[in-house]
Amino acid sequence: MPTITTANVANAIVKLVAADALPALMGNLVMGNLVNRSFEPTLAQAGDTVNVPIPPSLTANNLASGGSVVTQNPSVGNAQIVLNTHAEASFQIPDVAKVLAVPDLLKLYMDPAVIAIAEKIESDLLNLYAGFTANAVVGTGGTALSEAAVDAAETALFNAKVPASSQKYLVVDGTTYGQLRQNPRFSEFRTAGEAGVRAMIDGTVGKLKDFFVFRSQFVPKTGSGPVTTNNIAFAKDAIGLAVRRLPQPLPGTGAVAEYAELGNFGVRVLMSYQPNTLAQQFTVDVLYGAAVLRSAHGVQVRS
């Protein structure tokens, strides 16, 4: 039986906190769950660059009788994602033992910190809308999003040769989502069938013009009178989100760290003692970068 030590208890506390961190984070992400995520449990520092290979384009040649193949020398493209964001949310707990004894209290502290990080990631991803320059902007700022604009966005992605097997997403703000729900062609059983019933009863648009429609509170708005809402339509490979591990604190510094990793996402949870407040400080942080990988696979949709 292992000996119970202060170090063991400290590590156990951080592991318990970390176990609650990542599920809460993933549950509050919209864009973060839709884009192409790259995660490796390798240590990195702010400013490091992640290189993402882009498949080359090849052409098919007609091989005539007695002829020879045409050798092509394709060049693999490269998109770079700079790990330029170190997001953190910290809080202090005066009586750790009491909080750990009551799980609901731990959740009360942890959820706001995790949600703050999720909101930061969402905002950074949605603010990449200006990088979609390969396709013409659809929709008009300050006006309701029309069926024609959604149709034009889907057509633009088709013409850009987005694979038919690739899922396409339309992320809009709350007002635009409501406008889509009020379109009678999408919200009534006689025109949209079961999907129209779901829009009316459950309030969900679901799938529209081959787009899975989502709403986010962090869709950026620009201008004034009228304000332009910068929604986006995109395929998964249009945007990349790279997440990397942050290093462990130096031994003997009084801080204990644990990683919470799930699939291709991960955060670090730190616990340290603050003598000025006689409390334990917890920090949830993540190192990441976001960038447009394929401009042709995204469209700015204004409303």
C-alpha angles and dihedrals in degrees: 000000000000118000115253109237136170089254092053092050092048092051091047092052093051092047090052092051092045091052089062096043106068101045089052091049095050091048091058097048122098105162092029089063095047105048129076105276124200118194130168124171090233123124117253140168133222109278096033116133127229115205116213115195117226117208114248126239119250131186130219116238128200109244105213122206109282092007130120134238121269110238114219127201104208120189117222110230123229131212119189127215115192116210092226102144125077103179121189140173119192135188137171129230116198096195110033095172092057093049094048090050090057110047093194090062091053089051089050090060099037103047098062091050093050093044090052090057092045090052091051092052092046092051094049093050095047092048089064088080091104089064092068096092101135093080128050118259114257128206130029126266116248095019133095116273108256131211088243092058092051089048091050091052092053091047090051091055091047091052089048087061096245102174114259088230092058114097115237125210136201114199116190138165124261096265094051091046089054091050090055091050090054095053101110092214090061102035106047128079094226092061105025103025117206091353089061091053091051091050091051099042105027096029093231123131094198111178123003129175088345091308124118100223121219133171128218134186090219103062102134121246126203137188129018134254096036105023117214117223111209105212120172137218116197150146120244096258092055093083131035128203115192120193125185137181121265116221125261116259117261113276115259095024093110095248126116123197136194131182123230108200131170123174106311100347133075143170135190123233118203128191122192137160120249109205094190092063099024089231139117114251120212122196125190111195141164135191114217147144132205131199144157108263101180116019092189090062094063138061132197109234113195128198 
